[in-house]
Amino acid sequence: MARVSEESRRARVRLLMSLACTLVAFVFTVFASVGHAHYVGVALTVTVVGVFLTTWFLLDVWITARAGRERQYGSGGVTPMTGAKRPR
């Protein structure tokens, strides 16, 4: 198994916690809507904010994983550290 950086691990935990809370809010919103409750608007607002945060944290996971890979393996370009000759 590949080693994961601490930043990437924290970002993944934030994503999973946000996803879990968003799913709970979504189920709560559906049941409130079916039950014709008065607080459906508030529940829907919380669900929309949760979807926005989950998307934000998904981008955070993607960016930190990519940065970690580049830090570990390099950017993939020709650099002076690779020892490759420059093309003529």
N, CA, C and O atoms as a CHARMM CRD file, in Angstrom:
* protein
*
  352
    1    1 MET  N      0.84200  -1.18100   0.00000 PROA 1      0.00000
    2    1 MET  CA     0.00000   0.00000   0.00000 PROA 1      0.00000
    3    1 MET  C      0.88700   1.24400   0.00000 PROA 1      0.00000
    4    1 MET  O      1.88200   1.32100   0.72000 PROA 1      0.00000
    5    2 ALA  N      0.50400   2.19600  -0.81200 PROA 2      0.00000
    6    2 ALA  CA     1.30700   3.41500  -0.93800 PROA 2      0.00000
    7    2 ALA  C      1.16600   4.26700   0.32400 PROA 2      0.00000
    8    2 ALA  O      0.12400   4.29800   0.97800 PROA 2      0.00000
    9    3 ARG  N      2.24300   4.93900   0.62500 PROA 3      0.00000
   10    3 ARG  CA     2.24200   5.81200   1.78900 PROA 3      0.00000
   11    3 ARG  C      1.52900   7.11000   1.46600 PROA 3      0.00000
   12    3 ARG  O      1.78700   7.72000   0.42800 PROA 3      0.00000
   13    4 VAL  N      0.63400   7.53900   2.34500 PROA 4      0.00000
   14    4 VAL  CA    -0.16300   8.74300   2.13000 PROA 4      0.00000
   15    4 VAL  C      0.32500   9.80900   3.09500 PROA 4      0.00000
   16    4 VAL  O      0.57000   9.53400   4.27000 PROA 4      0.00000
   17    5 SER  N      0.46300  11.03100   2.58700 PROA 5      0.00000
   18    5 SER  CA     0.94300  12.11000   3.44800 PROA 5      0.00000
   19    5 SER  C     -0.12300  12.47000   4.48100 PROA 5      0.00000
   20    5 SER  O     -1.30300  12.15500   4.32600 PROA 5      0.00000
   21    6 GLU  N      0.32600  13.12800   5.52100 PROA 6      0.00000
   22    6 GLU  CA    -0.58500  13.50600   6.61400 PROA 6      0.00000
   23    6 GLU  C     -1.62300  14.52200   6.14900 PROA 6      0.00000
   24    6 GLU  O     -2.77400  14.47000   6.58300 PROA 6      0.00000
   25    7 GLU  N     -1.22800  15.45000   5.26700 PROA 7      0.00000
   26    7 GLU  CA    -2.19800  16.42800   4.75300 PROA 7      0.00000
   27    7 GLU  C     -3.28800  15.74900   3.95400 PROA 7      0.00000
   28    7 GLU  O     -4.46400  16.09300   4.06700 PROA 7      0.00000
   29    8 SER  N     -2.88600  14.77300   3.13800 PROA 8      0.00000
   30    8 SER  CA    -3.85900  14.05500   2.31900 PROA 8      0.00000
   31    8 SER  C     -4.80600  13.23200   3.19200 PROA 8      0.00000
   32    8 SER  O     -6.00300  13.15000   2.91700 PROA 8      0.00000
   33    9 ARG  N     -4.26600  12.63200   4.23400 PROA 9      0.00000
   34    9 ARG  CA    -5.09900  11.84700   5.14700 PROA 9      0.00000
   35    9 ARG  C     -6.11700  12.73800   5.85000 PROA 9      0.00000
   36    9 ARG  O     -7.28300  12.36500   5.97800 PROA 9      0.00000
   37   10 ARG  N     -5.68200  13.92000   6.30800 PROA 10     0.00000
   38   10 ARG  CA    -6.61000  14.85800   6.95000 PROA 10     0.00000
   39   10 ARG  C     -7.68600  15.32400   5.98600 PROA 10     0.00000
   40   10 ARG  O     -8.84800  15.45400   6.36900 PROA 10     0.00000
   41   11 ALA  N     -7.31000  15.57700   4.74100 PROA 11     0.00000
   42   11 ALA  CA    -8.28200  16.01100   3.73800 PROA 11     0.00000
   43   11 ALA  C     -9.31100  14.91800   3.47600 PROA 11     0.00000
   44   11 ALA  O    -10.49400  15.20900   3.30200 PROA 11     0.00000
   45   12 ARG  N     -8.87400  13.67100   3.44700 PROA 12     0.00000
   46   12 ARG  CA    -9.81600  12.56400   3.22400 PROA 12     0.00000
   47   12 ARG  C    -10.77400  12.39900   4.39900 PROA 12     0.00000
   48   12 ARG  O    -11.95200  12.10000   4.20600 PROA 12     0.00000
   49   13 VAL  N    -10.27300  12.59000   5.60800 PROA 13     0.00000
   50   13 VAL  CA   -11.14700  12.50300   6.78700 PROA 13     0.00000
   51   13 VAL  C    -12.18000  13.61900   6.76400 PROA 13     0.00000
   52   13 VAL  O    -13.35100  13.39000   7.06700 PROA 13     0.00000
   53   14 ARG  N    -11.74500  14.84400   6.40100 PROA 14     0.00000
   54   14 ARG  CA   -12.70800  15.95100   6.27700 PROA 14     0.00000
   55   14 ARG  C    -13.77100  15.63500   5.24000 PROA 14     0.00000
   56   14 ARG  O    -14.94900  15.92000   5.45300 PROA 14     0.00000
   57   15 LEU  N    -13.36500  15.04800   4.11400 PROA 15     0.00000
   58   15 LEU  CA   -14.31900  14.69900   3.06400 PROA 15     0.00000
   59   15 LEU  C    -15.33000  13.67300   3.56600 PROA 15     0.00000
   60   15 LEU  O    -16.53000  13.83100   3.34300 PROA 15     0.00000
   61   16 LEU  N    -14.86800  12.64300   4.22900 PROA 16     0.00000
   62   16 LEU  CA   -15.79300  11.60900   4.69900 PROA 16     0.00000
   63   16 LEU  C    -16.74200  12.12100   5.77900 PROA 16     0.00000
   64   16 LEU  O    -17.91700  11.75500   5.80100 PROA 16     0.00000
   65   17 MET  N    -16.23600  12.96200   6.66900 PROA 17     0.00000
   66   17 MET  CA   -17.11300  13.53400   7.69600 PROA 17     0.00000
   67   17 MET  C    -18.16300  14.45000   7.06900 PROA 17     0.00000
   68   17 MET  O    -19.32900  14.41900   7.46200 PROA 17     0.00000
   69   18 SER  N    -17.76000  15.25500   6.10800 PROA 18     0.00000
   70   18 SER  CA   -18.69700  16.14100   5.42800 PROA 18     0.00000
   71   18 SER  C    -19.72300  15.33800   4.63300 PROA 18     0.00000
   72   18 SER  O    -20.90500  15.68100   4.61700 PROA 18     0.00000
   73   19 LEU  N    -19.27800  14.28100   3.98100 PROA 19     0.00000
   74   19 LEU  CA   -20.19700  13.43300   3.22000 PROA 19     0.00000
   75   19 LEU  C    -21.21100  12.76400   4.13200 PROA 19     0.00000
   76   19 LEU  O    -22.39300  12.68700   3.79600 PROA 19     0.00000
   77   20 ALA  N    -20.76200  12.28100   5.27900 PROA 20     0.00000
   78   20 ALA  CA   -21.68100  11.63400   6.22200 PROA 20     0.00000
   79   20 ALA  C    -22.72100  12.62200   6.74300 PROA 20     0.00000
   80   20 ALA  O    -23.90800  12.30300   6.80400 PROA 20     0.00000
   81   21 CYS  N    -22.27600  13.81600   7.11800 PROA 21     0.00000
   82   21 CYS  CA   -23.22300  14.83100   7.61500 PROA 21     0.00000
   83   21 CYS  C    -24.19100  15.26700   6.53300 PROA 21     0.00000
   84   21 CYS  O    -25.36600  15.50600   6.81100 PROA 21     0.00000
   85   22 THR  N    -23.70900  15.37500   5.29500 PROA 22     0.00000
   86   22 THR  CA   -24.57800  15.76600   4.18600 PROA 22     0.00000
   87   22 THR  C    -25.62700  14.69500   3.91100 PROA 22     0.00000
   88   22 THR  O    -26.78500  15.01300   3.64300 PROA 22     0.00000
   89   23 LEU  N    -25.23100  13.44100   3.97500 PROA 23     0.00000
   90   23 LEU  CA   -26.20500  12.36200   3.75900 PROA 23     0.00000
   91   23 LEU  C    -27.25900  12.32200   4.86300 PROA 23     0.00000
   92   23 LEU  O    -28.43400  12.07500   4.59000 PROA 23     0.00000
   93   24 VAL  N    -26.85000  12.56000   6.09400 PROA 24     0.00000
   94   24 VAL  CA   -27.81200  12.61800   7.19700 PROA 24     0.00000
   95   24 VAL  C    -28.77200  13.78700   6.99800 PROA 24     0.00000
   96   24 VAL  O    -29.97700  13.64800   7.20500 PROA 24     0.00000
   97   25 ALA  N    -28.23400  14.94300   6.59600 PROA 25     0.00000
   98   25 ALA  CA   -29.08900  16.11100   6.34300 PROA 25     0.00000
   99   25 ALA  C    -30.03800  15.85000   5.19100 PROA 25     0.00000
  100   25 ALA  O    -31.18700  16.29100   5.22500 PROA 25     0.00000
  101   26 PHE  N    -29.57600  15.13900   4.16500 PROA 26     0.00000
  102   26 PHE  CA   -30.43700  14.82800   3.02600 PROA 26     0.00000
  103   26 PHE  C    -31.59300  13.91700   3.44200 PROA 26     0.00000
  104   26 PHE  O    -32.74200  14.15000   3.06600 PROA 26     0.00000
  105   27 VAL  N    -31.28200  12.88400   4.21600 PROA 27     0.00000
  106   27 VAL  CA   -32.34400  11.97800   4.68800 PROA 27     0.00000
  107   27 VAL  C    -33.32500  12.73200   5.57400 PROA 27     0.00000
  108   27 VAL  O    -34.53600  12.52500   5.48300 PROA 27     0.00000
  109   28 PHE  N    -32.80700  13.60100   6.42900 PROA 28     0.00000
  110   28 PHE  CA   -33.66400  14.42100   7.28900 PROA 28     0.00000
  111   28 PHE  C    -34.56300  15.32700   6.44500 PROA 28     0.00000
  112   28 PHE  O    -35.74300  15.49100   6.75400 PROA 28     0.00000
  113   29 THR  N    -34.01200  15.91200   5.38600 PROA 29     0.00000
  114   29 THR  CA   -34.78300  16.78500   4.50600 PROA 29     0.00000
  115   29 THR  C    -35.87600  16.00400   3.78400 PROA 29     0.00000
  116   29 THR  O    -36.99700  16.49300   3.63800 PROA 29     0.00000
  117   30 VAL  N    -35.55800  14.80600   3.33700 PROA 30     0.00000
  118   30 VAL  CA   -36.56800  13.99000   2.64200 PROA 30     0.00000
  119   30 VAL  C    -37.70100  13.63200   3.59100 PROA 30     0.00000
  120   30 VAL  O    -38.86900  13.75100   3.22300 PROA 30     0.00000
  121   31 PHE  N    -37.38400  13.19900   4.79700 PROA 31     0.00000
  122   31 PHE  CA   -38.43500  12.84500   5.74800 PROA 31     0.00000
  123   31 PHE  C    -39.25000  14.06300   6.16300 PROA 31     0.00000
  124   31 PHE  O    -40.46200  13.95500   6.35000 PROA 31     0.00000
  125   32 ALA  N    -38.60900  15.21400   6.31100 PROA 32     0.00000
  126   32 ALA  CA   -39.33900  16.42900   6.65700 PROA 32     0.00000
  127   32 ALA  C    -40.24900  16.85400   5.51100 PROA 32     0.00000
  128   32 ALA  O    -41.34600  17.36400   5.73800 PROA 32     0.00000
  129   33 SER  N    -39.79400  16.64600   4.29100 PROA 33     0.00000
  130   33 SER  CA   -40.61200  16.98900   3.13600 PROA 33     0.00000
  131   33 SER  C    -41.81600  16.06100   3.01800 PROA 33     0.00000
  132   33 SER  O    -42.92300  16.50700   2.71400 PROA 33     0.00000
  133   34 VAL  N    -41.60200  14.78900   3.25600 PROA 34     0.00000
  134   34 VAL  CA   -42.71000  13.82500   3.19600 PROA 34     0.00000
  135   34 VAL  C    -43.71700  14.10700   4.30400 PROA 34     0.00000
  136   34 VAL  O    -44.92300  13.95700   4.10900 PROA 34     0.00000
  137   35 GLY  N    -43.21900  14.51400   5.46600 PROA 35     0.00000
  138   35 GLY  CA   -44.08900  14.79500   6.60300 PROA 35     0.00000
  139   35 GLY  C    -44.67200  16.19600   6.60500 PROA 35     0.00000
  140   35 GLY  O    -45.37400  16.56400   7.54600 PROA 35     0.00000
  141   36 HSD  N    -44.39600  16.99200   5.56500 PROA 36     0.00000
  142   36 HSD  CA   -44.90100  18.36500   5.44900 PROA 36     0.00000
  143   36 HSD  C    -44.57400  19.19600   6.69500 PROA 36     0.00000
  144   36 HSD  O    -45.43000  19.90100   7.22900 PROA 36     0.00000
  145   37 ALA  N    -43.32200  19.09900   7.14400 PROA 37     0.00000
  146   37 ALA  CA   -42.89400  19.85700   8.31800 PROA 37     0.00000
  147   37 ALA  C    -42.62900  21.31200   7.93700 PROA 37     0.00000
  148   37 ALA  O    -42.43400  21.63700   6.76600 PROA 37     0.00000
  149   38 HSD  N    -42.62800  22.17000   8.94100 PROA 38     0.00000
  150   38 HSD  CA   -42.43800  23.60100   8.70300 PROA 38     0.00000
  151   38 HSD  C    -40.97500  23.98100   8.50100 PROA 38     0.00000
  152   38 HSD  O    -40.69600  25.06600   7.99200 PROA 38     0.00000
  153   39 TYR  N    -40.04700  23.13300   8.87800 PROA 39     0.00000
  154   39 TYR  CA   -38.62300  23.44400   8.81500 PROA 39     0.00000
  155   39 TYR  C    -37.94100  22.81200   7.60500 PROA 39     0.00000
  156   39 TYR  O    -36.73400  22.57000   7.63000 PROA 39     0.00000
  157   40 VAL  N    -38.70100  22.54600   6.55400 PROA 40     0.00000
  158   40 VAL  CA   -38.11300  21.95900   5.35600 PROA 40     0.00000
  159   40 VAL  C    -37.13300  22.93600   4.70900 PROA 40     0.00000
  160   40 VAL  O    -36.09800  22.51600   4.19100 PROA 40     0.00000
  161   41 GLY  N    -37.43600  24.20400   4.73000 PROA 41     0.00000
  162   41 GLY  CA   -36.53800  25.19800   4.13500 PROA 41     0.00000
  163   41 GLY  C    -35.18400  25.23200   4.80800 PROA 41     0.00000
  164   41 GLY  O    -34.15500  25.30300   4.13600 PROA 41     0.00000
  165   42 VAL  N    -35.17500  25.18200   6.11900 PROA 42     0.00000
  166   42 VAL  CA   -33.90700  25.17200   6.86300 PROA 42     0.00000
  167   42 VAL  C    -33.13600  23.88600   6.58100 PROA 42     0.00000
  168   42 VAL  O    -31.92200  23.91000   6.38100 PROA 42     0.00000
  169   43 ALA  N    -33.85200  22.76700   6.56700 PROA 43     0.00000
  170   43 ALA  CA   -33.19900  21.48400   6.29900 PROA 43     0.00000
  171   43 ALA  C    -32.63000  21.45000   4.87800 PROA 43     0.00000
  172   43 ALA  O    -31.54600  20.91200   4.65300 PROA 43     0.00000
  173   44 LEU  N    -33.35600  22.01700   3.93500 PROA 44     0.00000
  174   44 LEU  CA   -32.87000  22.05900   2.55900 PROA 44     0.00000
  175   44 LEU  C    -31.64500  22.96200   2.43800 PROA 44     0.00000
  176   44 LEU  O    -30.71300  22.64500   1.69900 PROA 44     0.00000
  177   45 THR  N    -31.64100  24.07400   3.15200 PROA 45     0.00000
  178   45 THR  CA   -30.48700  24.96800   3.14700 PROA 45     0.00000
  179   45 THR  C    -29.25200  24.27700   3.72300 PROA 45     0.00000
  180   45 THR  O    -28.15400  24.40300   3.18200 PROA 45     0.00000
  181   46 VAL  N    -29.43700  23.55400   4.81100 PROA 46     0.00000
  182   46 VAL  CA   -28.31000  22.81000   5.40800 PROA 46     0.00000
  183   46 VAL  C    -27.79500  21.75400   4.44000 PROA 46     0.00000
  184   46 VAL  O    -26.58700  21.53800   4.34700 PROA 46     0.00000
  185   47 THR  N    -28.69300  21.09700   3.72100 PROA 47     0.00000
  186   47 THR  CA   -28.28700  20.08000   2.75800 PROA 47     0.00000
  187   47 THR  C    -27.49800  20.70000   1.60600 PROA 47     0.00000
  188   47 THR  O    -26.48800  20.14100   1.17800 PROA 47     0.00000
  189   48 VAL  N    -27.94700  21.84100   1.10600 PROA 48     0.00000
  190   48 VAL  CA   -27.23900  22.50000   0.00400 PROA 48     0.00000
  191   48 VAL  C    -25.85600  22.96000   0.44900 PROA 48     0.00000
  192   48 VAL  O    -24.88400  22.80700  -0.29000 PROA 48     0.00000
  193   49 VAL  N    -25.76100  23.52000   1.64900 PROA 49     0.00000
  194   49 VAL  CA   -24.45000  23.92100   2.17600 PROA 49     0.00000
  195   49 VAL  C    -23.55300  22.68800   2.34200 PROA 49     0.00000
  196   49 VAL  O    -22.35400  22.75300   2.07100 PROA 49     0.00000
  197   50 GLY  N    -24.12300  21.58200   2.77800 PROA 50     0.00000
  198   50 GLY  CA   -23.35300  20.34800   2.91000 PROA 50     0.00000
  199   50 GLY  C    -22.83700  19.83800   1.57800 PROA 50     0.00000
  200   50 GLY  O    -21.70600  19.36100   1.49400 PROA 50     0.00000
  201   51 VAL  N    -23.65000  19.93200   0.53500 PROA 51     0.00000
  202   51 VAL  CA   -23.20000  19.52000  -0.79900 PROA 51     0.00000
  203   51 VAL  C    -22.06300  20.42000  -1.27300 PROA 51     0.00000
  204   51 VAL  O    -21.09000  19.93400  -1.85100 PROA 51     0.00000
  205   52 PHE  N    -22.17600  21.72000  -1.03600 PROA 52     0.00000
  206   52 PHE  CA   -21.11200  22.64900  -1.41000 PROA 52     0.00000
  207   52 PHE  C    -19.81100  22.31100  -0.66100 PROA 52     0.00000
  208   52 PHE  O    -18.74300  22.26200  -1.26900 PROA 52     0.00000
  209   53 LEU  N    -19.90100  22.08300   0.64200 PROA 53     0.00000
  210   53 LEU  CA   -18.70100  21.76600   1.41900 PROA 53     0.00000
  211   53 LEU  C    -18.09400  20.42700   1.00700 PROA 53     0.00000
  212   53 LEU  O    -16.87300  20.28600   0.94900 PROA 53     0.00000
  213   54 THR  N    -18.94400  19.45200   0.72400 PROA 54     0.00000
  214   54 THR  CA   -18.43900  18.15400   0.29000 PROA 54     0.00000
  215   54 THR  C    -17.69700  18.28200  -1.03800 PROA 54     0.00000
  216   54 THR  O    -16.65600  17.65400  -1.23200 PROA 54     0.00000
  217   55 THR  N    -18.22500  19.08500  -1.94400 PROA 55     0.00000
  218   55 THR  CA   -17.54100  19.31900  -3.21400 PROA 55     0.00000
  219   55 THR  C    -16.21000  20.02900  -2.98300 PROA 55     0.00000
  220   55 THR  O    -15.20400  19.69300  -3.60700 PROA 55     0.00000
  221   56 TRP  N    -16.21000  21.00400  -2.09200 PROA 56     0.00000
  222   56 TRP  CA   -14.98700  21.73600  -1.76400 PROA 56     0.00000
  223   56 TRP  C    -13.93200  20.79200  -1.18400 PROA 56     0.00000
  224   56 TRP  O    -12.76100  20.85700  -1.55900 PROA 56     0.00000
  225   57 PHE  N    -14.35100  19.91800  -0.27000 PROA 57     0.00000
  226   57 PHE  CA   -13.40900  18.98200   0.34100 PROA 57     0.00000
  227   57 PHE  C    -12.94300  17.92400  -0.65700 PROA 57     0.00000
  228   57 PHE  O    -11.82100  17.42800  -0.54900 PROA 57     0.00000
  229   58 LEU  N    -13.78900  17.57300  -1.62600 PROA 58     0.00000
  230   58 LEU  CA   -13.36100  16.64500  -2.67200 PROA 58     0.00000
  231   58 LEU  C    -12.25100  17.26900  -3.51600 PROA 58     0.00000
  232   58 LEU  O    -11.28100  16.59700  -3.86600 PROA 58     0.00000
  233   59 LEU  N    -12.39300  18.54400  -3.83800 PROA 59     0.00000
  234   59 LEU  CA   -11.32300  19.24200  -4.54400 PROA 59     0.00000
  235   59 LEU  C    -10.06200  19.32400  -3.68400 PROA 59     0.00000
  236   59 LEU  O     -8.95200  19.21500  -4.20300 PROA 59     0.00000
  237   60 ASP  N    -10.22600  19.51400  -2.38400 PROA 60     0.00000
  238   60 ASP  CA    -9.09300  19.56100  -1.46800 PROA 60     0.00000
  239   60 ASP  C     -8.34200  18.22800  -1.46200 PROA 60     0.00000
  240   60 ASP  O     -7.11100  18.20800  -1.46700 PROA 60     0.00000
  241   61 VAL  N     -9.08100  17.11900  -1.45200 PROA 61     0.00000
  242   61 VAL  CA    -8.45200  15.79700  -1.48900 PROA 61     0.00000
  243   61 VAL  C     -7.68600  15.62600  -2.79500 PROA 61     0.00000
  244   61 VAL  O     -6.55600  15.13700  -2.79400 PROA 61     0.00000
  245   62 TRP  N     -8.29000  16.02400  -3.90100 PROA 62     0.00000
  246   62 TRP  CA    -7.64500  15.86800  -5.19900 PROA 62     0.00000
  247   62 TRP  C     -6.35500  16.69400  -5.27400 PROA 62     0.00000
  248   62 TRP  O     -5.33100  16.21000  -5.75600 PROA 62     0.00000
  249   63 ILE  N     -6.41200  17.93700  -4.79800 PROA 63     0.00000
  250   63 ILE  CA    -5.25500  18.81800  -4.87100 PROA 63     0.00000
  251   63 ILE  C     -4.13800  18.34400  -3.93800 PROA 63     0.00000
  252   63 ILE  O     -2.97300  18.33600  -4.33300 PROA 63     0.00000
  253   64 THR  N     -4.47400  17.95400  -2.71700 PROA 64     0.00000
  254   64 THR  CA    -3.42300  17.50200  -1.78800 PROA 64     0.00000
  255   64 THR  C     -2.81100  16.18500  -2.23800 PROA 64     0.00000
  256   64 THR  O     -1.61200  15.97300  -2.05700 PROA 64     0.00000
  257   65 ALA  N     -3.61600  15.28700  -2.82600 PROA 65     0.00000
  258   65 ALA  CA    -3.05700  14.02600  -3.32500 PROA 65     0.00000
  259   65 ALA  C     -2.10900  14.28800  -4.49000 PROA 65     0.00000
  260   65 ALA  O     -1.04600  13.67500  -4.59100 PROA 65     0.00000
  261   66 ARG  N     -2.50500  15.19900  -5.36000 PROA 66     0.00000
  262   66 ARG  CA    -1.65100  15.53100  -6.49800 PROA 66     0.00000
  263   66 ARG  C     -0.34800  16.20400  -6.03100 PROA 66     0.00000
  264   66 ARG  O      0.73100  15.89500  -6.53700 PROA 66     0.00000
  265   67 ALA  N     -0.46000  17.11000  -5.07700 PROA 67     0.00000
  266   67 ALA  CA     0.73300  17.76600  -4.55100 PROA 67     0.00000
  267   67 ALA  C      1.64600  16.76000  -3.86000 PROA 67     0.00000
  268   67 ALA  O      2.86800  16.84900  -3.97500 PROA 67     0.00000
  269   68 GLY  N      1.06400  15.81000  -3.14700 PROA 68     0.00000
  270   68 GLY  CA     1.87300  14.78400  -2.49600 PROA 68     0.00000
  271   68 GLY  C      2.59600  13.89700  -3.48800 PROA 68     0.00000
  272   68 GLY  O      3.75900  13.54800  -3.28600 PROA 68     0.00000
  273   69 ARG  N      1.89900  13.52500  -4.57900 PROA 69     0.00000
  274   69 ARG  CA     2.54200  12.71900  -5.61700 PROA 69     0.00000
  275   69 ARG  C      3.67500  13.48900  -6.28600 PROA 69     0.00000
  276   69 ARG  O      4.74100  12.93200  -6.55000 PROA 69     0.00000
  277   70 GLU  N      3.44400  14.76600  -6.55900 PROA 70     0.00000
  278   70 GLU  CA     4.50100  15.56500  -7.18000 PROA 70     0.00000
  279   70 GLU  C      5.68200  15.74600  -6.23600 PROA 70     0.00000
  280   70 GLU  O      6.83200  15.76900  -6.67400 PROA 70     0.00000
  281   71 ARG  N      5.40400  15.87300  -4.95200 PROA 71     0.00000
  282   71 ARG  CA     6.48500  16.01800  -3.97700 PROA 71     0.00000
  283   71 ARG  C      7.28600  14.72700  -3.87900 PROA 71     0.00000
  284   71 ARG  O      8.50100  14.75800  -3.68300 PROA 71     0.00000
  285   72 GLN  N      6.59700  13.57800  -4.01600 PROA 72     0.00000
  286   72 GLN  CA     7.27600  12.29800  -3.86800 PROA 72     0.00000
  287   72 GLN  C      7.98700  11.86800  -5.15300 PROA 72     0.00000
  288   72 GLN  O      9.12000  11.38900  -5.10500 PROA 72     0.00000
  289   73 TYR  N      7.33100  12.03800  -6.29400 PROA 73     0.00000
  290   73 TYR  CA     7.87200  11.51900  -7.55000 PROA 73     0.00000
  291   73 TYR  C      8.38900  12.60200  -8.49300 PROA 73     0.00000
  292   73 TYR  O      8.98900  12.27900  -9.51800 PROA 73     0.00000
  293   74 GLY  N      8.17400  13.85500  -8.18000 PROA 74     0.00000
  294   74 GLY  CA     8.58400  14.92600  -9.07200 PROA 74     0.00000
  295   74 GLY  C      7.43700  15.31100  -9.99400 PROA 74     0.00000
  296   74 GLY  O      6.40500  14.64300 -10.03600 PROA 74     0.00000
  297   75 SER  N      7.63200  16.38200 -10.71900 PROA 75     0.00000
  298   75 SER  CA     6.56300  16.90000 -11.56300 PROA 75     0.00000
  299   75 SER  C      6.44200  16.16500 -12.88200 PROA 75     0.00000
  300   75 SER  O      5.46300  16.36000 -13.60200 PROA 75     0.00000
  301   76 GLY  N      7.40400  15.33200 -13.21600 PROA 76     0.00000
  302   76 GLY  CA     7.35300  14.58700 -14.46500 PROA 76     0.00000
  303   76 GLY  C      8.04200  15.29900 -15.61000 PROA 76     0.00000
  304   76 GLY  O      8.15000  14.74500 -16.70400 PROA 76     0.00000
  305   77 GLY  N      8.50800  16.51100 -15.38200 PROA 77     0.00000
  306   77 GLY  CA     9.20500  17.25300 -16.41300 PROA 77     0.00000
  307   77 GLY  C     10.69900  17.01300 -16.33900 PROA 77     0.00000
  308   77 GLY  O     11.19300  16.38600 -15.40200 PROA 77     0.00000
  309   78 VAL  N     11.40900  17.51100 -17.32300 PROA 78     0.00000
  310   78 VAL  CA    12.85800  17.39100 -17.33700 PROA 78     0.00000
  311   78 VAL  C     13.42300  18.48400 -16.44100 PROA 78     0.00000
  312   78 VAL  O     13.24300  19.67300 -16.70800 PROA 78     0.00000
  313   79 THR  N     14.08800  18.08500 -15.40600 PROA 79     0.00000
  314   79 THR  CA    14.68200  19.02600 -14.46600 PROA 79     0.00000
  315   79 THR  C     16.17400  18.74000 -14.35900 PROA 79     0.00000
  316   79 THR  O     16.61700  17.65800 -14.74400 PROA 79     0.00000
  317   80 PRO  N     16.94200  19.66600 -13.85600 PROA 80     0.00000
  318   80 PRO  CA    18.37200  19.40300 -13.68100 PROA 80     0.00000
  319   80 PRO  C     18.64800  18.23200 -12.74800 PROA 80     0.00000
  320   80 PRO  O     19.72000  17.63100 -12.81900 PROA 80     0.00000
  321   81 MET  N     17.70100  17.89700 -11.87400 PROA 81     0.00000
  322   81 MET  CA    17.92700  16.79800 -10.92700 PROA 81     0.00000
  323   81 MET  C     17.78400  15.43100 -11.58600 PROA 81     0.00000
  324   81 MET  O     18.26100  14.44100 -11.03200 PROA 81     0.00000
  325   82 THR  N     17.14500  15.34500 -12.75000 PROA 82     0.00000
  326   82 THR  CA    16.94200  14.03300 -13.38100 PROA 82     0.00000
  327   82 THR  C     18.17400  13.52900 -14.08500 PROA 82     0.00000
  328   82 THR  O     18.31200  12.32400 -14.29800 PROA 82     0.00000
  329   83 GLY  N     19.07400  14.42100 -14.45400 PROA 83     0.00000
  330   83 GLY  CA    20.28300  13.98800 -15.13500 PROA 83     0.00000
  331   83 GLY  C     20.07500  13.80600 -16.62800 PROA 83     0.00000
  332   83 GLY  O     20.97400  13.31200 -17.30800 PROA 83     0.00000
  333   84 ALA  N     18.95500  14.17400 -17.14500 PROA 84     0.00000
  334   84 ALA  CA    18.68900  14.00700 -18.57600 PROA 84     0.00000
  335   84 ALA  C     19.35300  15.13400 -19.36300 PROA 84     0.00000
  336   84 ALA  O     19.46100  16.27100 -18.90300 PROA 84     0.00000
  337   85 LYS  N     19.79000  14.77500 -20.55800 PROA 85     0.00000
  338   85 LYS  CA    20.38700  15.79500 -21.42500 PROA 85     0.00000
  339   85 LYS  C     19.26200  16.62600 -22.03100 PROA 85     0.00000
  340   85 LYS  O     18.14300  16.15200 -22.22500 PROA 85     0.00000
  341   86 ARG  N     19.59000  17.86600 -22.31800 PROA 86     0.00000
  342   86 ARG  CA    18.61800  18.71500 -22.98100 PROA 86     0.00000
  343   86 ARG  C     18.52200  18.33200 -24.45800 PROA 86     0.00000
  344   86 ARG  O     19.52600  18.01900 -25.09700 PROA 86     0.00000
  345   87 PRO  N     17.29600  18.36200 -24.98900 PROA 87     0.00000
  346   87 PRO  CA    17.17000  18.05000 -26.42000 PROA 87     0.00000
  347   87 PRO  C     17.76700  19.14800 -27.26900 PROA 87     0.00000
  348   87 PRO  O     17.69700  20.32500 -26.91500 PROA 87     0.00000
  349   88 ARG  N     18.36300  18.76000 -28.41000 PROA 88     0.00000
  350   88 ARG  CA    18.99700  19.75400 -29.29100 PROA 88     0.00000
  351   88 ARG  C     18.05200  20.22100 -30.34000 PROA 88     0.00000
  352   88 ARG  O     18.41300  21.05700 -31.16800 PROA 88     0.00000
